[in-house]
Amino acid sequence: MENRTTIIDFVEKYTRQFADHTYLREKVDGVWKEISMTETRETAYRIGAGLMALGLEKGDKIALLSESRAMWILAELGAMYAGATDVPLSVNLGAGEDLIFRINHSESKWVLVSGNHLPKIRAILSKCPQVEKVIVFDDTAFDYETLEPGEMRITDIMKMGDEFLAAHRDEFVSRYKSITPDDYANISYTSGTTADPKGILLTHGNYTCNVKQGNSVIEMGEYSVMLIILPLDHCFAHVAGMYTMMFYGGSIAFVPIGKNALATLRNVPTAIKEVRPHVMLSVPALARNFKKNIETSIKKKGPRVEKLFNFAVKNAIAYNKEYYNRGGFLNWWRKPLMLLFDKLIFKQVREGFGGRMKFFVGGGALLDIELQRFFCAVGMPMFQGYGLTEATPIICANSTGHAIFGSSGRTVKPMDIKICDTDGNEVPIGQKGEIVIRGGNVMAGYWKNPKATAETVVDGWLHTGDMGYICPFDTDFLYVTGRFKSLLISSDGEKYSPEAFEDSLPEVSKYVSQVVLHNNQNPYTIVMIVPEKEALKEYVQGKGLDPETREGKIAMLEKIQAEIDTYKTGGPNEALFPDRWLPAAVVICDEPFTIANQMMNSTMKIVRRKVEEHYADRMEYAYTPEGKNLLNEKNIASI
């Protein structure tokens, strides 16, 4: 693959190279359906030609709102063959201003939508006057027999495509051959975790470049099967999923769609067992759920099995260390035990994931090192990567045989990287600063926002806004330590990145689900905590207390405080974080951070800005003498 190619060139090459390979796997009416590489390309032709017959011009913007499914990929590829710029939209957007803004700001003339999300589009269409047609996917969950004016089915588009190809095939070929590497493939909107959403312009060349870069650090086997759990609207699923699997001659499987997001999520365990994937794309929140499910399953088998499992995990963790330095002379005796426990215990754990899982690829947020150690111990390593949409998105990743737990992995090649201080000067190897990169994966800019573009991309260098440092003993590896934009600032001006503590506490404590630290030039730091209420109830019941009584609630709060105190001097986790940044006040949240309430985005990152807006009154209260007291009435009511 050349450096400067289009997605069309890419699809043409690899769908022909692996013509008979299965590319897409989807469960329809209870049966897994397979779509080959050749069928994928030919269906994209039909959709692209149908859109041309409908009047779509090269450069038109076409919004896409659907669950992750085969038609999502087929429709996007079809739109690109017709020369359109796709605007992928998150299914978690409601029928409100966020959705209206993206459609109008992108100047989308066409909307492709699944039946499940058609009501959202119908509800806002009057506020999107530039939209000419709404094209509806035939949906397995709902069937819309009656379409409204301006709506069409994708099947009708494909029929129009058949007729157009029969009469004007040369025109269709001429259209897709006119596309250049600098033409826009996507306008991908940021989730707005720290600011209002911006439309990130990603070109055809950005994508094909980043696929090649990604392959310099992670390899897949031919015929490998990837289960897609993450939403397809994000470019991580595009590069690491869609295009990488096409490049290697592998396939993508989708979780069967439920009537709502929760129902789809419940289909994940069954899909894993039926698909038996070799690899999955994951995020830390999903990884923690997988770990908890494994531990719950082991616990149900009784105390003897649980004790043996915990010993086996500890033995494997001690042997693996930070992966790159696993084994060693002093640990030779652990390896036979690992092989024995793998056969007796861990093999059964892996069977719950289909039995063929080679590794997970984790992205989206910092991945706690203990999670990495746990999954490596059970024989399904979770390799941390790092990137951002503005970099299309992969910047670095750990992989089989090339990993340092705690790091974000090897930087992709070819790409330039440097670490800069606040004045933009490059700092020495091993010193923290802002991660700055340059390469063919750097975005074309922000759509209709030249000011933000000029501030972010300077002389071809993308300023990521993320903090990190280059590994001193292996300069191929990058450590990412947090966001510049989410830095806490104390009253004396000192700055601190909160992500590591926020990721660590839920991992260390089974009584804590989600965490957000806050300090904006305040006298002390506060922490907003979503408690694991069932675990806390079990805890107080074990002490002979009723969790519904005031005494029981106070015991729960004191247990949470005790978990935080493990990070203080003298505690088992004392060396992890500076004492001065540990929270002096606790806010117990009365609802979790979820996608539904917009306190979590589609890649399961906590949206700090939304959390702080939602709990503004509780945060203000926490800075009063009464609110600083752990056992205040608001905490007691929320627990």
C-alpha positions in Angstrom: 0.0 0.0 0.0 1.4 3.4 -1.0 1.5 6.3 1.4 -0.8 8.5 -0.7 -3.9 6.5 -1.6 -7.6 6.8 -1.2 -10.0 4.6 0.8 -11.5 3.7 -2.6 -8.0 2.5 -3.8 -7.7 0.6 -0.6 -11.1 -1.1 -0.8 -10.5 -2.0 -4.5 -7.2 -3.6 -3.8 -8.0 -5.7 -0.7 -11.5 -6.8 -1.5 -10.1 -8.2 -4.7 -7.0 -9.7 -3.0 -9.2 -11.5 -0.5 -12.2 -11.8 -2.7 -13.7 -14.9 -1.2 -12.9 -14.1 2.4 -15.8 -13.4 4.8 -15.6 -9.7 5.7 -18.8 -9.0 7.7 -20.7 -11.2 10.1 -24.1 -10.2 11.4 -26.9 -12.1 13.1 -30.2 -11.7 11.2 -33.4 -13.4 12.5 -31.3 -15.6 14.8 -28.9 -16.8 12.1 -25.3 -15.5 11.5 -25.1 -14.2 8.0 -21.7 -13.8 6.2 -20.9 -11.1 3.6 -17.7 -11.7 1.5 -15.2 -9.1 0.5 -16.6 -9.2 -3.1 -20.2 -8.7 -1.9 -19.0 -5.8 0.2 -17.5 -4.0 -2.8 -20.4 -4.8 -5.1 -23.0 -3.6 -2.5 -21.0 -0.4 -2.0 -21.2 0.0 -5.8 -24.9 -0.4 -5.8 -25.4 2.1 -2.9 -23.0 4.6 -4.4 -24.5 4.5 -7.8 -28.0 4.8 -6.3 -27.0 7.9 -4.5 -25.6 9.3 -7.7 -28.9 8.5 -9.5 -30.7 10.4 -6.7 -28.6 13.5 -7.4 -25.7 13.3 -4.9 -22.8 15.4 -6.1 -19.1 14.9 -5.3 -18.3 16.6 -2.0 -21.9 16.5 -0.7 -22.1 15.8 3.1 -24.1 12.7 4.1 -24.9 12.1 7.8 -25.0 8.5 9.1 -26.9 7.6 12.3 -27.1 3.9 13.1 -26.1 1.1 15.5 -23.0 -0.8 14.6 -24.0 -3.3 11.8 -23.1 -4.4 8.4 -25.2 -1.9 6.6 -23.4 0.9 8.5 -20.1 -0.1 6.7 -21.8 -0.8 3.4 -23.6 2.5 3.4 -20.5 4.5 4.3 -18.4 2.9 1.6 -21.2 3.4 -0.9 -21.3 7.1 0.0 -17.6 7.4 -0.4 -17.7 5.7 -3.8 -20.1 8.4 -4.9 -17.6 11.0 -3.7 -19.6 12.1 -0.6 -18.1 13.1 2.8 -19.6 11.0 5.5 -20.6 12.6 8.8 -20.9 9.7 11.3 -23.2 10.5 14.3 -23.2 8.9 17.7 -26.4 6.8 18.4 -26.2 8.3 21.9 -27.3 11.7 20.6 -30.8 12.6 21.5 -33.4 14.3 19.3 -32.2 17.7 20.4 -29.7 20.5 19.8 -26.6 18.3 19.7 -28.0 16.3 16.7 -29.4 19.4 15.0 -26.1 21.2 15.4 -24.0 18.4 13.8 -26.4 18.0 10.8 -26.6 21.7 10.1 -23.0 22.6 10.9 -21.8 19.9 8.6 -24.2 21.0 5.8 -25.4 17.5 5.4 -27.9 17.2 2.5 -28.6 13.5 3.1 -29.2 11.4 6.1 -28.7 7.6 6.3 -30.5 6.2 9.4 -31.5 2.9 10.9 -35.2 2.3 11.8 -34.4 2.4 15.5 -33.2 6.0 15.2 -35.6 7.3 12.5 -37.9 8.8 15.1 -35.0 11.1 16.2 -34.5 12.4 12.6 -38.2 12.9 12.1 -38.4 14.9 15.3 -35.7 17.4 14.2 -36.0 17.4 10.4 -38.0 20.7 10.4 -35.0 22.3 11.9 -32.6 21.0 9.3 -33.9 22.7 6.1 -30.9 21.7 3.9 -31.6 17.9 4.2 -33.0 16.7 0.9 -33.5 13.0 1.6 -33.7 10.6 4.5 -32.6 7.1 3.6 -33.8 4.4 6.0 -32.0 1.1 6.7 -34.3 -1.9 6.8 -34.1 -2.7 10.5 -34.3 -6.0 12.3 -35.9 -4.5 15.4 -38.6 -2.3 13.9 -40.3 -2.2 10.5 -41.5 1.1 9.2 -44.1 0.2 6.5 -45.1 3.7 5.9 -42.4 6.2 5.0 -43.0 10.0 5.2 -42.4 12.4 2.4 -38.6 12.7 1.7 -37.9 9.3 3.1 -36.6 6.2 1.1 -35.4 2.8 1.9 -31.8 1.7 1.3 -33.2 -1.2 -0.7 -34.8 1.2 -3.2 -31.5 3.1 -3.4 -29.7 -0.2 -4.3 -32.3 -0.9 -7.0 -31.7 2.6 -8.5 -28.0 1.8 -8.3 -28.5 -1.4 -10.4 -30.2 0.6 -13.1 -27.6 3.4 -12.9 -24.7 0.9 -13.2 -26.4 -0.8 -16.2 -26.8 2.5 -18.0 -24.0 4.8 -16.7 -21.3 2.5 -15.3 -18.5 4.7 -16.9 -19.9 7.7 -15.1 -19.8 5.9 -11.8 -16.2 4.6 -12.3 -15.2 8.1 -13.4 -16.7 9.5 -10.1 -14.8 7.3 -7.7 -11.6 7.5 -9.7 -11.8 11.3 -9.4 -11.4 11.1 -5.6 -7.9 12.1 -4.4 -6.1 11.4 -1.1 -6.8 15.0 0.0 -10.6 14.7 -0.4 -12.5 14.6 2.8 -13.7 11.1 3.9 -15.3 12.1 7.2 -16.3 15.0 9.4 -16.0 13.4 12.8 -17.4 15.5 15.6 -15.6 15.6 19.0 -17.7 14.3 21.9 -17.2 17.6 23.8 -15.5 16.1 26.9 -13.8 19.4 27.6 -15.4 21.9 25.2 -18.1 22.3 22.6 -17.9 19.8 19.7 -15.7 20.5 16.7 -15.9 18.9 13.3 -12.6 17.1 12.6 -11.8 16.8 8.9 -10.3 13.5 8.0 -9.1 12.8 4.5 -8.9 9.6 2.5 -5.1 9.9 2.8 -5.4 10.3 6.6 -7.1 7.0 6.9 -5.0 4.9 4.5 -1.8 6.4 6.1 -3.0 5.5 9.6 -3.9 2.0 8.7 -0.3 1.5 7.5 1.0 3.2 10.6 -1.1 1.0 12.8 0.2 -2.1 11.1 3.7 -1.1 12.2 2.8 -1.8 15.8 0.0 -4.4 15.7 -0.5 -7.4 13.4 -3.5 -9.5 12.8 -3.6 -13.0 11.2 -5.4 -13.7 8.0 -8.9 -15.0 8.7 -8.9 -13.4 12.1 -12.3 -12.5 13.5 -12.9 -9.2 15.4 -16.0 -8.6 17.4 -17.0 -4.9 17.2 -18.5 -3.6 20.5 -17.4 0.0 20.2 -19.6 2.4 18.0 -18.6 2.7 14.4 -19.0 6.4 14.4 -15.6 6.8 15.9 -12.5 6.6 13.7 -10.8 4.1 16.1 -13.4 1.5 14.9 -12.7 2.6 11.3 -8.9 2.2 11.4 -8.4 -0.5 14.0 -11.6 -2.3 12.9 -13.0 -1.8 9.4 -9.8 -1.1 7.4 -7.3 -3.1 9.4 -9.3 -6.3 9.1 -9.8 -5.7 5.4 -6.1 -5.2 5.0 -5.3 -8.5 6.7 -8.1 -10.5 5.1 -10.0 -10.8 8.4 -13.6 -10.3 9.3 -15.7 -8.1 11.5 -18.7 -9.4 13.6 -21.3 -7.2 15.2 -23.2 -7.6 18.4 -26.9 -8.3 17.6 -29.0 -5.1 17.8 -31.6 -4.9 20.6 -34.6 -2.6 20.9 -32.4 -0.2 22.9 -28.7 0.3 23.9 -29.1 -1.7 27.1 -30.7 -4.6 25.2 -27.8 -4.6 22.7 -25.3 -4.5 25.6 -27.0 -7.6 27.1 -26.3 -9.4 23.8 -22.5 -9.0 24.2 -21.8 -12.2 26.2 -23.8 -14.4 23.8 -22.2 -12.8 20.8 -18.7 -13.4 22.2 -19.5 -17.1 22.7 -21.0 -17.5 19.3 -18.5 -15.5 17.3 -15.5 -16.8 19.2 -13.4 -13.7 18.2 -9.6 -13.6 18.0 -9.6 -9.9 19.0 -11.9 -7.2 20.4 -11.6 -3.5 20.6 -12.3 -2.4 24.1 -12.2 0.6 26.5 -11.4 0.6 30.2 -15.0 0.7 31.3 -15.8 -2.5 29.4 -12.6 -4.1 30.5 -13.5 -3.5 34.2 -16.9 -5.1 33.5 -15.3 -8.1 31.9 -13.0 -8.5 34.9 -15.8 -8.2 37.4 -17.9 -10.8 35.5 -14.9 -13.2 35.6 -14.4 -12.7 39.3 -18.2 -13.1 40.0 -18.3 -16.3 38.0 -15.3 -17.7 39.9 -16.8 -16.7 43.3 -20.0 -18.6 42.5 -17.9 -21.8 42.3 -17.1 -21.6 46.0 -14.3 -20.4 48.3 -11.8 -23.1 47.4 -11.9 -22.3 43.7 -11.8 -18.6 44.4 -8.8 -19.0 46.6 -7.0 -21.1 44.0 -7.9 -18.6 41.2 -6.6 -15.7 43.2 -3.3 -17.6 43.9 -3.0 -18.5 40.2 -3.5 -14.8 39.2 -1.0 -13.6 41.7 1.6 -16.1 40.5 1.1 -15.2 36.9 1.3 -11.4 37.7 4.5 -12.0 39.6 6.0 -13.9 36.6 4.8 -11.5 33.9 5.8 -8.4 35.8 5.5 -5.5 33.3 5.5 -7.9 30.3 8.7 -6.7 28.7 10.7 -8.0 31.7 8.7 -11.2 32.4 10.3 -14.3 33.7 13.9 -14.1 34.9 16.2 -16.4 36.8 14.5 -15.9 40.2 11.1 -16.6 38.8 11.9 -19.8 36.9 9.8 -21.9 39.3 6.6 -19.9 38.6 6.4 -21.0 34.9 5.4 -24.6 35.6 2.8 -23.4 38.0 1.5 -21.0 35.3 1.2 -23.8 32.8 -0.7 -26.0 35.3 -3.1 -23.2 36.4 -3.6 -22.2 32.8 -4.8 -25.8 32.0 -6.9 -26.1 35.2 -8.4 -22.6 35.5 -7.6 -20.0 32.9 -8.5 -22.1 29.9 -12.1 -22.2 31.3 -12.1 -18.5 31.7 -11.0 -18.0 28.1 -13.8 -20.4 27.0 -16.2 -17.8 28.3 -14.8 -15.5 25.7 -15.1 -18.1 22.9 -11.8 -19.8 23.5 -9.9 -18.1 20.6 -9.2 -14.7 22.1 -5.6 -13.7 21.5 -5.8 -10.1 22.8 -7.9 -7.0 23.4 -6.9 -3.6 22.1 -7.7 -1.0 24.6 -8.2 2.7 23.8 -10.3 5.6 24.7 -8.8 6.4 28.1 -5.9 5.5 30.4 -6.0 1.8 31.1 -5.1 0.9 34.7 -1.9 -1.2 34.9 -3.7 -3.7 37.2 -6.2 -4.4 34.5 -3.4 -5.1 32.1 -1.7 -7.4 34.5 -5.0 -9.3 35.3 -5.9 -10.0 31.6 -2.4 -11.0 30.8 -2.4 -13.4 33.7 -5.5 -15.2 32.4 -4.0 -15.5 28.9 -5.9 -12.7 27.1 -3.6 -9.7 27.2 -5.3 -6.3 27.0 -2.9 -4.0 25.2 -3.2 -0.3 25.8 -3.0 2.1 22.9 -3.3 5.8 22.5 -4.6 8.2 19.9 -7.1 10.9 19.2 -9.5 11.7 16.4 -7.3 14.5 15.1 -4.6 11.9 14.4 -7.1 9.5 12.7 -6.6 8.2 15.5 -3.7 5.8 16.3 -0.5 7.3 17.7 0.9 4.3 19.6 0.0 0.8 20.9 1.3 -2.1 22.8 1.1 -5.5 21.2 2.0 -9.2 21.5 5.8 -9.4 22.2 6.1 -5.6 22.3 4.5 -4.2 25.5 5.4 -2.4 28.6 2.4 -2.4 31.1 1.7 1.2 32.2 2.9 2.6 28.9 0.7 3.4 25.9 3.0 1.4 23.6 5.3 1.9 20.6 4.7 4.9 18.4 3.6 4.2 14.9 5.9 4.5 11.9 6.3 6.7 9.9 5.4 9.5 12.2 7.4 12.2 14.0 6.8 12.8 17.8 8.2 15.2 20.4 7.3 16.3 23.9 7.1 20.1 24.4 6.8 22.4 27.4 4.2 25.1 27.8 6.3 27.4 25.6 6.4 24.9 22.8 10.1 23.9 23.3 11.1 20.3 23.0 12.0 18.7 26.4 14.6 15.9 27.0 13.7 12.2 26.8 11.9 11.1 30.0 10.6 14.6 30.8 6.8 15.2 30.9 5.2 17.7 28.5 2.6 18.0 25.8 2.6 15.2 23.1 3.1 16.8 19.7 3.1 14.7 16.4 3.6 15.2 12.7 2.7 12.8 9.9 0.2 11.8 7.2 -2.4 10.9 9.9 -2.7 14.5 11.1 -6.2 15.9 10.3 -6.9 18.4 7.6 -8.3 20.8 10.2 -11.6 21.7 12.0 -14.6 22.2 9.7 -15.4 25.9 9.4 -13.1 26.7 12.4 -9.8 28.1 11.1 -9.0 29.7 14.5 -9.1 26.3 16.3 -7.2 24.7 13.4 -4.4 27.3 13.6 -4.1 26.8 17.3 -4.0 23.0 17.1 -1.9 22.3 14.0 1.2 24.6 13.9 3.7 24.1 11.0 2.3 20.7 10.4 2.7 19.6 14.1 -0.5 18.5 15.9 -0.6 19.7 19.5 -2.6 16.9 21.1 -3.4 18.6 24.4 -2.3 15.4 26.2 0.6 15.1 28.6 3.2 12.3 28.4 6.8 11.4 28.1 9.0 9.2 26.0 10.4 6.1 27.7 14.0 6.7 28.7 15.2 3.0 28.3 13.2 2.4 25.0 12.4 5.5 23.1 9.9 3.7 20.8 7.5 3.7 23.8 5.3 6.5 24.9 3.7 7.1 28.3 0.5 9.1 28.4 -0.2 10.7 31.8 -3.3 12.8 31.3 -5.0 15.7 29.7 -3.6 19.3 29.7 -7.1 20.6 29.5 -8.4 18.6 32.5 -5.5 19.6 34.8 -6.5 20.4 38.4 -5.2 23.8 39.5 -4.7 24.4 43.3 -5.1 27.7 45.0 -1.3 28.3 44.8 -1.3 27.6 41.0 0.2 24.1 41.1 -1.2 21.8 38.4 -2.0 18.1 38.6 -3.6 15.6 36.2 -6.5 13.7 37.8 -7.0 10.7 35.4 -4.6 8.3 37.1 -6.4 8.6 40.5 -9.8 8.5 38.8 -8.8 5.2 37.0 -7.1 3.7 40.0 -9.7 4.0 42.8 -12.4 2.0 41.0 -9.8 -0.7 40.3 -8.4 -0.8 43.8 -11.8 -0.6 45.5 -14.8 -2.8 44.8 -17.0 -0.3 46.6 -16.4 2.5 44.1 -17.7 2.5 40.6 -16.8 5.9 39.1 -14.7 8.9 40.1 -14.1 12.5 39.2 -11.7 14.7 41.0 -12.1 18.5 41.1 -10.0 21.5 42.1 -10.2 24.8 40.2 -8.0 27.0 42.3 -9.8 26.0 45.4 -8.4 25.5 48.9 -8.7 21.7 48.6 -9.6 18.9 46.2 -13.0 17.2 46.2 -14.0 13.9 44.7 -17.3 12.9 43.2 -18.0 9.2 43.7 -20.5 6.9 42.2 -20.7 4.1 44.8 -21.0 0.3 44.1 -24.2 0.1 46.3 -24.6 -3.7 46.2 -21.0 -4.3 47.4 -21.5 -1.7 50.1 -24.8 -3.3 51.2 -23.0 -6.7 51.5 -20.3 -5.0 53.5 -22.6 -3.5 56.1 -24.8 -6.6 56.3 -21.6 -8.5 57.1 -21.1 -6.2 60.1 -24.7 -6.9 61.3 -26.1 -3.6 60.1 -29.2 -2.8 58.0 -28.1 -0.8 54.9 -31.3 1.1 54.9 -30.8 2.6 58.4 -28.9 5.7 59.1 -26.3 3.7 61.0 -25.9 1.4 57.9 -25.5 4.4 55.6 -22.9 6.0 57.8 -20.9 2.7 57.8 -21.0 2.7 54.0 -19.7 6.3 53.8 -16.9 5.5 56.3 -16.0 2.5 54.2 -15.6 4.7 51.1 -13.5 7.1 53.1 -11.3 4.2 54.2 -10.8 3.2 50.6 -9.6 6.7 49.8 -7.3 6.7 52.8 -5.4 3.7 51.4 -3.6 6.3 49.2 -2.5 8.4 52.2 0.9 8.1 53.8 1.1 4.8 55.7 -1.6 3.2 53.5 -1.0 0.3 51.0 -1.2 2.6 48.1 0.7 5.6 49.6 3.3 5.9 46.8 0.8 6.3 44.0 -0.3 9.9 44.4 0.9 13.0 46.2 -1.0 13.5 49.5 -1.8 17.1 48.7 -3.9 16.1 45.8 -5.9 13.5 47.6 -9.5 14.6 48.1 -10.4 16.4 51.4 -14.1 16.2 50.7 -16.4 13.5 49.2 -19.5 14.0 47.1 -21.6 10.9 46.8 -23.4 11.1 43.5 -27.1 10.1 43.4 -26.9 8.7 39.8 -24.1 7.1 37.8 -22.3 8.7 34.9 -23.9 7.2 31.8 -24.3 7.8 28.1 -28.0 8.4 28.6 -27.5 11.4 30.9 -24.6 12.6 28.7 -22.0 12.3 31.6 -20.3 9.6 29.5 -19.6 9.7 25.8 -20.0 7.0 23.2 -16.5 5.6 23.8 -17.3 5.4 27.5 -15.1 8.3 28.7 -16.5 10.4 31.5 -17.4 13.8 30.2 -16.0 15.9 33.0 -17.7 19.1 31.9 -21.1 17.5 32.1 -20.5 15.9 35.5 -19.4 19.2 36.9 -22.4 21.0 35.4 -24.8 18.4 36.8 -23.3 18.4 40.3 -22.4 22.1 40.5 -24.6 22.6 43.6 -23.1 19.6 45.4 -19.6 20.7 44.5 -20.2 24.2 45.9 -21.7 22.6 49.1 -18.5 20.5 49.4 -16.5 23.7 49.9 -18.5 24.7 53.0 -17.6 23.4 56.5 -20.9 21.4 56.6 -20.3 19.9 53.1 -16.7 19.0 53.8 -17.9 16.7 56.6 -18.2 13.2 55.0 -21.3 12.4 57.1 -23.3 15.4 55.8 -27.0 14.9 55.2 -26.7 15.1 51.4 -24.2 12.2 51.3 -26.3 10.2 53.6 -29.3 10.7 51.4 -27.4 9.8 48.2 -25.8 6.7 49.5 
